[in-house]
Amino acid sequence: MARKATARTATKPPSEPPACPSCKGSGQVARTVRVGRRQRVVGQQEGLCLTCLGSGLDPNT
Ligand SMILES: [Zn+2]
């Protein structure tokens, strides 16, 4: 019994763009905020990821 192969159009799932390894694609990284000469840590703040410059994409690919 011959089965006709259904003509399948290429239904590849869209490959997701590679995420930045530093911020995991968020475009932002938590940065430790230090103040003073002793570099006392006062907390963390969200900062622009310098690896991808906020785009969230891996710049090396
Ligand atoms: Zn990044």
N, CA, C, O and the ligand as a Tripos MOL2 file, in Angstrom:
@<TRIPOS>MOLECULE
protein
  245   243    62     0     0
PROTEIN
NO_CHARGES

@<TRIPOS>ATOM
      1 N           0.8500   -1.1960    0.0000 N.3       1 MET1
      2 CA          0.0000    0.0000    0.0000 C.3       1 MET1
      3 C           0.8880    1.2500    0.0000 C.2       1 MET1
      4 O           1.6440    1.5140    0.9350 O.2       1 MET1
      5 N           0.7620    1.9710   -1.0540 N.am      2 ALA2
      6 CA          1.6060    3.1530   -1.1940 C.3       2 ALA2
      7 C           0.9340    4.3570   -0.5660 C.2       2 ALA2
      8 O          -0.1800    4.7430   -0.9190 O.2       2 ALA2
      9 N           1.6220    4.9040    0.3320 N.am      3 ARG3
     10 CA          1.0730    6.1160    0.9430 C.3       3 ARG3
     11 C           1.7400    7.3260    0.3330 C.2       3 ARG3
     12 O           2.9630    7.4320    0.2420 O.2       3 ARG3
     13 N           0.9120    8.1950   -0.0620 N.am      4 LYS4
     14 CA          1.4600    9.4200   -0.6450 C.3       4 LYS4
     15 C           2.0700   10.2820    0.4490 C.2       4 LYS4
     16 O           1.4350   10.5810    1.4600 O.2       4 LYS4
     17 N           3.2730   10.6570    0.2280 N.am      5 ALA5
     18 CA          3.9050   11.5470    1.1980 C.3       5 ALA5
     19 C           3.2730   12.9220    1.0790 C.2       5 ALA5
     20 O           3.2710   13.5460    0.0170 O.2       5 ALA5
     21 N           2.7630   13.3480    2.1490 N.am      6 THR6
     22 CA          2.1640   14.6850    2.1150 C.3       6 THR6
     23 C           3.2670   15.7270    2.0070 C.2       6 THR6
     24 O           4.2700   15.6980    2.7210 O.2       6 THR6
     25 N           3.0400   16.6130    1.1150 N.am      7 ALA7
     26 CA          4.0370   17.6690    0.9210 C.3       7 ALA7
     27 C           4.0440   18.5830    2.1310 C.2       7 ALA7
     28 O           3.1660   19.4230    2.3260 O.2       7 ALA7
     29 N           5.0510   18.3830    2.9130 N.am      8 ARG8
     30 CA          5.1060   19.2150    4.1160 C.3       8 ARG8
     31 C           5.9820   20.4270    3.8530 C.2       8 ARG8
     32 O           7.1510   20.3280    3.4800 O.2       8 ARG8
     33 N           5.3940   21.5010    4.0550 N.am      9 THR9
     34 CA          6.2150   22.7040    3.9630 C.3       9 THR9
     35 C           7.1100   22.7470    5.1990 C.2       9 THR9
     36 O           6.7670   22.2390    6.2670 O.2       9 THR9
     37 N           8.2100   23.3410    5.0180 N.am     10 ALA10
     38 CA          9.1620   23.3970    6.1160 C.3      10 ALA10
     39 C           8.5400   24.1190    7.2960 C.2      10 ALA10
     40 O           8.3980   25.3410    7.3150 O.2      10 ALA10
     41 N           8.1810   23.3200    8.2640 N.am     11 THR11
     42 CA          7.5740   23.9300    9.4460 C.3      11 THR11
     43 C           8.5340   23.8660   10.6120 C.2      11 THR11
     44 O           8.2170   23.3800   11.6980 O.2      11 THR11
     45 N           9.7010   24.3680   10.3470 N.am     12 LYS12
     46 CA         10.6690   24.4130   11.4310 C.3      12 LYS12
     47 C          10.2560   25.4860   12.4230 C.2      12 LYS12
     48 O           9.8420   26.5780   12.0310 O.2      12 LYS12
     49 N          10.3640   25.1860   13.6610 N.am     13 PRO13
     50 CA         10.0790   26.2390   14.6410 C.3      13 PRO13
     51 C          11.1070   27.3450   14.4870 C.2      13 PRO13
     52 O          12.2940   27.0830   14.2880 O.2      13 PRO13
     53 N          10.6530   28.5510   14.5800 N.am     14 PRO14
     54 CA         11.5920   29.6610   14.4220 C.3      14 PRO14
     55 C          12.6850   29.5950   15.4710 C.2      14 PRO14
     56 O          12.4230   29.5850   16.6740 O.2      14 PRO14
     57 N          13.8850   29.5520   14.9980 N.am     15 SER15
     58 CA         14.9900   29.4630   15.9440 C.3      15 SER15
     59 C          15.0930   30.7530   16.7420 C.2      15 SER15
     60 O          15.1480   31.8550   16.1950 O.2      15 SER15
     61 N          15.1170   30.5760   18.0200 N.am     16 GLU16
     62 CA         15.1840   31.7670   18.8570 C.3      16 GLU16
     63 C          16.5660   32.3790   18.7750 C.2      16 GLU16
     64 O          17.5650   31.6640   18.6990 O.2      16 GLU16
     65 N          16.6240   33.6530   18.7920 N.am     17 PRO17
     66 CA         17.9390   34.3140   18.7730 C.3      17 PRO17
     67 C          18.7090   33.9560   20.0280 C.2      17 PRO17
     68 O          18.1300   33.8390   21.1080 O.2      17 PRO17
     69 N          19.9940   33.7850   19.8880 N.am     18 PRO18
     70 CA         20.8070   33.4150   21.0560 C.3      18 PRO18
     71 C          20.7720   34.4990   22.1080 C.2      18 PRO18
     72 O          20.9740   35.6810   21.8260 O.2      18 PRO18
     73 N          20.5150   34.0740   23.3120 N.am     19 ALA19
     74 CA         20.4250   35.0410   24.3960 C.3      19 ALA19
     75 C          21.8070   35.3860   24.9150 C.2      19 ALA19
     76 O          22.7290   34.5700   24.9070 O.2      19 ALA19
     77 N          21.9110   36.5850   25.3510 N.am     20 CYS20
     78 CA         23.1690   37.0540   25.9170 C.3      20 CYS20
     79 C          23.5250   36.2220   27.1450 C.2      20 CYS20
     80 O          22.6810   36.0170   28.0170 O.2      20 CYS20
     81 N          24.7590   35.7440   27.2220 N.am     21 PRO21
     82 CA         25.1550   34.9000   28.3530 C.3      21 PRO21
     83 C          25.2470   35.6640   29.6630 C.2      21 PRO21
     84 O          25.1830   35.0670   30.7380 O.2      21 PRO21
     85 N          25.3960   36.9600   29.5810 N.am     22 SER22
     86 CA         25.5790   37.7310   30.8120 C.3      22 SER22
     87 C          24.2600   38.0330   31.5000 C.2      22 SER22
     88 O          24.1430   37.9360   32.7210 O.2      22 SER22
     89 N          23.2740   38.3980   30.7010 N.am     23 CYS23
     90 CA         22.0000   38.8100   31.2980 C.3      23 CYS23
     91 C          20.8960   37.8170   31.0040 C.2      23 CYS23
     92 O          19.7480   38.0240   31.3940 O.2      23 CYS23
     93 N          21.2350   36.7470   30.3220 N.am     24 LYS24
     94 CA         20.2630   35.7040   29.9820 C.3      24 LYS24
     95 C          19.1180   36.2590   29.1420 C.2      24 LYS24
     96 O          17.9840   35.7830   29.2060 O.2      24 LYS24
     97 N          19.4410   37.2600   28.3670 N.am     25 GLY25
     98 CA         18.4490   37.7840   27.4350 C.3      25 GLY25
     99 C          17.5810   38.8880   27.9790 C.2      25 GLY25
    100 O          16.7280   39.4190   27.2680 O.2      25 GLY25
    101 N          17.7860   39.2380   29.2270 N.am     26 SER26
    102 CA         16.9300   40.2710   29.8030 C.3      26 SER26
    103 C          17.4200   41.6720   29.4360 C.2      26 SER26
    104 O          16.6500   42.6330   29.4520 O.2      26 SER26
    105 N          18.7000   41.7750   29.1090 N.am     27 GLY27
    106 CA         19.2460   43.0850   28.7670 C.3      27 GLY27
    107 C          19.6630   43.8890   29.9810 C.2      27 GLY27
    108 O          20.2160   44.9830   29.8680 O.2      27 GLY27
    109 N          19.3870   43.3260   31.1350 N.am     28 GLN28
    110 CA         19.7750   44.0320   32.3450 C.3      28 GLN28
    111 C          20.4520   43.0760   33.2930 C.2      28 GLN28
    112 O          20.1400   41.8860   33.3260 O.2      28 GLN28
    113 N          21.3610   43.5910   34.0470 N.am     29 VAL29
    114 CA         22.0560   42.7680   35.0240 C.3      29 VAL29
    115 C          21.9990   43.4660   36.3740 C.2      29 VAL29
    116 O          21.9630   44.6930   36.4610 O.2      29 VAL29
    117 N          21.9930   42.6660   37.4050 N.am     30 ALA30
    118 CA         22.0120   43.2300   38.7470 C.3      30 ALA30
    119 C          23.4390   43.5910   39.0860 C.2      30 ALA30
    120 O          24.3530   42.7680   39.0240 O.2      30 ALA30
    121 N          23.5970   44.8360   39.4400 N.am     31 ARG31
    122 CA         24.9530   45.2800   39.7550 C.3      31 ARG31
    123 C          25.0460   45.6620   41.2090 C.2      31 ARG31
    124 O          24.1480   46.2770   41.7860 O.2      31 ARG31
    125 N          26.1600   45.2770   41.7750 N.am     32 THR32
    126 CA         26.3680   45.6130   43.1750 C.3      32 THR32
    127 C          26.8280   47.0550   43.2830 C.2      32 THR32
    128 O          27.7530   47.4920   42.5990 O.2      32 THR32
    129 N          26.1660   47.7640   44.1460 N.am     33 VAL33
    130 CA         26.5020   49.1710   44.3260 C.3      33 VAL33
    131 C          27.4000   49.3280   45.5400 C.2      33 VAL33
    132 O          27.0570   48.9270   46.6520 O.2      33 VAL33
    133 N          28.5440   49.9160   45.2980 N.am     34 ARG34
    134 CA         29.4790   50.1270   46.4150 C.3      34 ARG34
    135 C          29.7420   51.6130   46.5570 C.2      34 ARG34
    136 O          29.7720   52.3700   45.5870 O.2      34 ARG34
    137 N          29.9300   51.9920   47.8000 N.am     35 VAL35
    138 CA         30.2280   53.3910   48.0370 C.3      35 VAL35
    139 C          31.4230   53.5350   48.9650 C.2      35 VAL35
    140 O          31.7470   52.6410   49.7460 O.2      35 VAL35
    141 N          32.0460   54.6550   48.8550 N.am     36 GLY36
    142 CA         33.1040   54.9840   49.7980 C.3      36 GLY36
    143 C          34.4290   54.3280   49.4830 C.2      36 GLY36
    144 O          34.5420   53.4930   48.5850 O.2      36 GLY36
    145 N          35.4230   54.7270   50.2470 N.am     37 ARG37
    146 CA         36.7660   54.1860   50.0160 C.3      37 ARG37
    147 C          36.8620   52.7250   50.4030 C.2      37 ARG37
    148 O          37.6900   51.9840   49.8730 O.2      37 ARG37
    149 N          36.0120   52.3140   51.3260 N.am     38 ARG38
    150 CA         36.0580   50.9060   51.7500 C.3      38 ARG38
    151 C          35.2200   50.0400   50.8410 C.2      38 ARG38
    152 O          35.1320   48.8260   51.0230 O.2      38 ARG38
    153 N          34.6130   50.6680   49.8700 N.am     39 GLN39
    154 CA         33.7710   49.9320   48.9150 C.3      39 GLN39
    155 C          32.6780   49.1530   49.6320 C.2      39 GLN39
    156 O          32.4460   47.9700   49.3800 O.2      39 GLN39
    157 N          32.0310   49.8550   50.5190 N.am     40 ARG40
    158 CA         30.9580   49.2010   51.2580 C.3      40 ARG40
    159 C          29.7780   48.9360   50.3370 C.2      40 ARG40
    160 O          29.3450   49.8070   49.5830 O.2      40 ARG40
    161 N          29.2780   47.7360   50.4140 N.am     41 VAL41
    162 CA         28.1650   47.3610   49.5490 C.3      41 VAL41
    163 C          26.8670   47.8980   50.1340 C.2      41 VAL41
    164 O          26.5080   47.5870   51.2690 O.2      41 VAL41
    165 N          26.1820   48.6930   49.3590 N.am     42 VAL42
    166 CA         24.9420   49.2750   49.8610 C.3      42 VAL42
    167 C          23.7130   48.6660   49.1960 C.2      42 VAL42
    168 O          22.5780   48.9970   49.5400 O.2      42 VAL42
    169 N          23.9460   47.8070   48.2760 N.am     43 GLY43
    170 CA         22.7800   47.1900   47.6510 C.3      43 GLY43
    171 C          23.0460   46.8530   46.1970 C.2      43 GLY43
    172 O          24.1780   46.9040   45.7160 O.2      43 GLY43
    173 N          21.9860   46.5120   45.5260 N.am     44 GLN44
    174 CA         22.1180   46.1820   44.1220 C.3      44 GLN44
    175 C          21.1240   46.9860   43.3150 C.2      44 GLN44
    176 O          20.0640   47.3800   43.8010 O.2      44 GLN44
    177 N          21.4900   47.2170   42.0810 N.am     45 GLN45
    178 CA         20.5580   47.9040   41.2070 C.3      45 GLN45
    179 C          20.6330   47.2720   39.8300 C.2      45 GLN45
    180 O          21.6390   46.6860   39.4320 O.2      45 GLN45
    181 N          19.5510   47.4140   39.1420 N.am     46 GLU46
    182 CA         19.5230   46.8850   37.7890 C.3      46 GLU46
    183 C          20.2810   47.8310   36.8900 C.2      46 GLU46
    184 O          20.0660   49.0430   36.9010 O.2      46 GLU46
    185 N          21.1750   47.2480   36.1110 N.am     47 GLY47
    186 CA         21.9470   48.0880   35.2020 C.3      47 GLY47
    187 C          21.9170   47.5060   33.8140 C.2      47 GLY47
    188 O          21.5990   46.3360   33.6030 O.2      47 GLY47
    189 N          22.2520   48.3450   32.8920 N.am     48 LEU48
    190 CA         22.2950   47.9090   31.5060 C.3      48 LEU48
    191 C          23.3910   46.8730   31.3300 C.2      48 LEU48
    192 O          24.5170   47.0530   31.7950 O.2      48 LEU48
    193 N          23.0530   45.8090   30.6650 N.am     49 CYS49
    194 CA         24.0440   44.7740   30.4200 C.3      49 CYS49
    195 C          25.0600   45.2950   29.4100 C.2      49 CYS49
    196 O          24.7120   45.7250   28.3100 O.2      49 CYS49
    197 N          26.3210   45.2410   29.8150 N.am     50 LEU50
    198 CA         27.3590   45.7900   28.9410 C.3      50 LEU50
    199 C          27.8070   44.7970   27.8790 C.2      50 LEU50
    200 O          28.5450   45.1490   26.9580 O.2      50 LEU50
    201 N          27.3660   43.5850   28.0120 N.am     51 THR51
    202 CA         27.7420   42.5970   27.0040 C.3      51 THR51
    203 C          26.9060   42.7740   25.7410 C.2      51 THR51
    204 O          27.4250   42.7500   24.6250 O.2      51 THR51
    205 N          25.6300   42.9490   25.9370 N.am     52 CYS52
    206 CA         24.7450   43.0650   24.7770 C.3      52 CYS52
    207 C          24.2010   44.4830   24.6520 C.2      52 CYS52
    208 O          23.4350   44.7780   23.7350 O.2      52 CYS52
    209 N          24.5900   45.3470   25.5570 N.am     53 LEU53
    210 CA         24.1230   46.7370   25.5670 C.3      53 LEU53
    211 C          22.6080   46.8360   25.6310 C.2      53 LEU53
    212 O          21.9920   47.7100   25.0210 O.2      53 LEU53
    213 N          22.0390   45.9310   26.3720 N.am     54 GLY54
    214 CA         20.6060   46.0210   26.6120 C.3      54 GLY54
    215 C          19.7230   45.3240   25.6110 C.2      54 GLY54
    216 O          18.5010   45.3020   25.7580 O.2      54 GLY54
    217 N          20.3380   44.7530   24.5910 N.am     55 SER55
    218 CA         19.5020   44.1140   23.5690 C.3      55 SER55
    219 C          19.0820   42.7090   23.9880 C.2      55 SER55
    220 O          18.0830   42.1840   23.4960 O.2      55 SER55
    221 N          19.8410   42.1030   24.8920 N.am     56 GLY56
    222 CA         19.5040   40.7650   25.3310 C.3      56 GLY56
    223 C          19.9870   39.6790   24.3860 C.2      56 GLY56
    224 O          19.7310   38.4990   24.6250 O.2      56 GLY56
    225 N          20.6710   40.0490   23.3320 N.am     57 LEU57
    226 CA         21.1360   39.0690   22.3660 C.3      57 LEU57
    227 C          22.6320   38.8750   22.5060 C.2      57 LEU57
    228 O          23.3740   39.7980   22.8400 O.2      57 LEU57
    229 N          23.0490   37.6560   22.2420 N.am     58 ASP58
    230 CA         24.4640   37.3570   22.3210 C.3      58 ASP58
    231 C          25.1990   38.0640   21.1810 C.2      58 ASP58
    232 O          24.9520   37.7740   20.0110 O.2      58 ASP58
    233 N          26.0890   38.9770   21.5130 N.am     59 PRO59
    234 CA         26.7850   39.7420   20.4520 C.3      59 PRO59
    235 C          27.8070   38.9150   19.6970 C.2      59 PRO59
    236 O          28.3140   39.3550   18.6650 O.2      59 PRO59
    237 N          28.1180   37.7290   20.1900 N.am     60 ASN60
    238 CA         29.1600   36.9260   19.5570 C.3      60 ASN60
    239 C          28.6090   35.9600   18.5150 C.2      60 ASN60
    240 O          29.3630   35.1840   17.9290 O.2      60 ASN60
    241 N          27.3550   36.0010   18.2910 N.am     61 THR61
    242 CA         26.7990   35.0800   17.3030 C.3      61 THR61
    243 C          26.1350   35.8450   16.1770 C.2      61 THR61
    244 O          25.6070   35.2390   15.2460 O.2      61 THR61
    245 ZN         23.2530   41.0460   27.9900 Zn       62 ZN62
@<TRIPOS>BOND
     1     1     2 1
     2     2     3 1
     3     3     4 2
     4     3     5 am
     5     5     6 1
     6     6     7 1
     7     7     8 2
     8     7     9 am
     9     9    10 1
    10    10    11 1
    11    11    12 2
    12    11    13 am
    13    13    14 1
    14    14    15 1
    15    15    16 2
    16    15    17 am
    17    17    18 1
    18    18    19 1
    19    19    20 2
    20    19    21 am
    21    21    22 1
    22    22    23 1
    23    23    24 2
    24    23    25 am
    25    25    26 1
    26    26    27 1
    27    27    28 2
    28    27    29 am
    29    29    30 1
    30    30    31 1
    31    31    32 2
    32    31    33 am
    33    33    34 1
    34    34    35 1
    35    35    36 2
    36    35    37 am
    37    37    38 1
    38    38    39 1
    39    39    40 2
    40    39    41 am
    41    41    42 1
    42    42    43 1
    43    43    44 2
    44    43    45 am
    45    45    46 1
    46    46    47 1
    47    47    48 2
    48    47    49 am
    49    49    50 1
    50    50    51 1
    51    51    52 2
    52    51    53 am
    53    53    54 1
    54    54    55 1
    55    55    56 2
    56    55    57 am
    57    57    58 1
    58    58    59 1
    59    59    60 2
    60    59    61 am
    61    61    62 1
    62    62    63 1
    63    63    64 2
    64    63    65 am
    65    65    66 1
    66    66    67 1
    67    67    68 2
    68    67    69 am
    69    69    70 1
    70    70    71 1
    71    71    72 2
    72    71    73 am
    73    73    74 1
    74    74    75 1
    75    75    76 2
    76    75    77 am
    77    77    78 1
    78    78    79 1
    79    79    80 2
    80    79    81 am
    81    81    82 1
    82    82    83 1
    83    83    84 2
    84    83    85 am
    85    85    86 1
    86    86    87 1
    87    87    88 2
    88    87    89 am
    89    89    90 1
    90    90    91 1
    91    91    92 2
    92    91    93 am
    93    93    94 1
    94    94    95 1
    95    95    96 2
    96    95    97 am
    97    97    98 1
    98    98    99 1
    99    99   100 2
   100    99   101 am
   101   101   102 1
   102   102   103 1
   103   103   104 2
   104   103   105 am
   105   105   106 1
   106   106   107 1
   107   107   108 2
   108   107   109 am
   109   109   110 1
   110   110   111 1
   111   111   112 2
   112   111   113 am
   113   113   114 1
   114   114   115 1
   115   115   116 2
   116   115   117 am
   117   117   118 1
   118   118   119 1
   119   119   120 2
   120   119   121 am
   121   121   122 1
   122   122   123 1
   123   123   124 2
   124   123   125 am
   125   125   126 1
   126   126   127 1
   127   127   128 2
   128   127   129 am
   129   129   130 1
   130   130   131 1
   131   131   132 2
   132   131   133 am
   133   133   134 1
   134   134   135 1
   135   135   136 2
   136   135   137 am
   137   137   138 1
   138   138   139 1
   139   139   140 2
   140   139   141 am
   141   141   142 1
   142   142   143 1
   143   143   144 2
   144   143   145 am
   145   145   146 1
   146   146   147 1
   147   147   148 2
   148   147   149 am
   149   149   150 1
   150   150   151 1
   151   151   152 2
   152   151   153 am
   153   153   154 1
   154   154   155 1
   155   155   156 2
   156   155   157 am
   157   157   158 1
   158   158   159 1
   159   159   160 2
   160   159   161 am
   161   161   162 1
   162   162   163 1
   163   163   164 2
   164   163   165 am
   165   165   166 1
   166   166   167 1
   167   167   168 2
   168   167   169 am
   169   169   170 1
   170   170   171 1
   171   171   172 2
   172   171   173 am
   173   173   174 1
   174   174   175 1
   175   175   176 2
   176   175   177 am
   177   177   178 1
   178   178   179 1
   179   179   180 2
   180   179   181 am
   181   181   182 1
   182   182   183 1
   183   183   184 2
   184   183   185 am
   185   185   186 1
   186   186   187 1
   187   187   188 2
   188   187   189 am
   189   189   190 1
   190   190   191 1
   191   191   192 2
   192   191   193 am
   193   193   194 1
   194   194   195 1
   195   195   196 2
   196   195   197 am
   197   197   198 1
   198   198   199 1
   199   199   200 2
   200   199   201 am
   201   201   202 1
   202   202   203 1
   203   203   204 2
   204   203   205 am
   205   205   206 1
   206   206   207 1
   207   207   208 2
   208   207   209 am
   209   209   210 1
   210   210   211 1
   211   211   212 2
   212   211   213 am
   213   213   214 1
   214   214   215 1
   215   215   216 2
   216   215   217 am
   217   217   218 1
   218   218   219 1
   219   219   220 2
   220   219   221 am
   221   221   222 1
   222   222   223 1
   223   223   224 2
   224   223   225 am
   225   225   226 1
   226   226   227 1
   227   227   228 2
   228   227   229 am
   229   229   230 1
   230   230   231 1
   231   231   232 2
   232   231   233 am
   233   233   234 1
   234   234   235 1
   235   235   236 2
   236   235   237 am
   237   237   238 1
   238   238   239 1
   239   239   240 2
   240   239   241 am
   241   241   242 1
   242   242   243 1
   243   243   244 2
@<TRIPOS>SUBSTRUCTURE
     1 MET1         2 RESIDUE 1 A MET
     2 ALA2         6 RESIDUE 1 A ALA
     3 ARG3        10 RESIDUE 1 A ARG
     4 LYS4        14 RESIDUE 1 A LYS
     5 ALA5        18 RESIDUE 1 A ALA
     6 THR6        22 RESIDUE 1 A THR
     7 ALA7        26 RESIDUE 1 A ALA
     8 ARG8        30 RESIDUE 1 A ARG
     9 THR9        34 RESIDUE 1 A THR
    10 ALA10       38 RESIDUE 1 A ALA
    11 THR11       42 RESIDUE 1 A THR
    12 LYS12       46 RESIDUE 1 A LYS
    13 PRO13       50 RESIDUE 1 A PRO
    14 PRO14       54 RESIDUE 1 A PRO
    15 SER15       58 RESIDUE 1 A SER
    16 GLU16       62 RESIDUE 1 A GLU
    17 PRO17       66 RESIDUE 1 A PRO
    18 PRO18       70 RESIDUE 1 A PRO
    19 ALA19       74 RESIDUE 1 A ALA
    20 CYS20       78 RESIDUE 1 A CYS
    21 PRO21       82 RESIDUE 1 A PRO
    22 SER22       86 RESIDUE 1 A SER
    23 CYS23       90 RESIDUE 1 A CYS
    24 LYS24       94 RESIDUE 1 A LYS
    25 GLY25       98 RESIDUE 1 A GLY
    26 SER26      102 RESIDUE 1 A SER
    27 GLY27      106 RESIDUE 1 A GLY
    28 GLN28      110 RESIDUE 1 A GLN
    29 VAL29      114 RESIDUE 1 A VAL
    30 ALA30      118 RESIDUE 1 A ALA
    31 ARG31      122 RESIDUE 1 A ARG
    32 THR32      126 RESIDUE 1 A THR
    33 VAL33      130 RESIDUE 1 A VAL
    34 ARG34      134 RESIDUE 1 A ARG
    35 VAL35      138 RESIDUE 1 A VAL
    36 GLY36      142 RESIDUE 1 A GLY
    37 ARG37      146 RESIDUE 1 A ARG
    38 ARG38      150 RESIDUE 1 A ARG
    39 GLN39      154 RESIDUE 1 A GLN
    40 ARG40      158 RESIDUE 1 A ARG
    41 VAL41      162 RESIDUE 1 A VAL
    42 VAL42      166 RESIDUE 1 A VAL
    43 GLY43      170 RESIDUE 1 A GLY
    44 GLN44      174 RESIDUE 1 A GLN
    45 GLN45      178 RESIDUE 1 A GLN
    46 GLU46      182 RESIDUE 1 A GLU
    47 GLY47      186 RESIDUE 1 A GLY
    48 LEU48      190 RESIDUE 1 A LEU
    49 CYS49      194 RESIDUE 1 A CYS
    50 LEU50      198 RESIDUE 1 A LEU
    51 THR51      202 RESIDUE 1 A THR
    52 CYS52      206 RESIDUE 1 A CYS
    53 LEU53      210 RESIDUE 1 A LEU
    54 GLY54      214 RESIDUE 1 A GLY
    55 SER55      218 RESIDUE 1 A SER
    56 GLY56      222 RESIDUE 1 A GLY
    57 LEU57      226 RESIDUE 1 A LEU
    58 ASP58      230 RESIDUE 1 A ASP
    59 PRO59      234 RESIDUE 1 A PRO
    60 ASN60      238 RESIDUE 1 A ASN
    61 THR61      242 RESIDUE 1 A THR
    62 ZN62       245 GROUP 0 **** ****
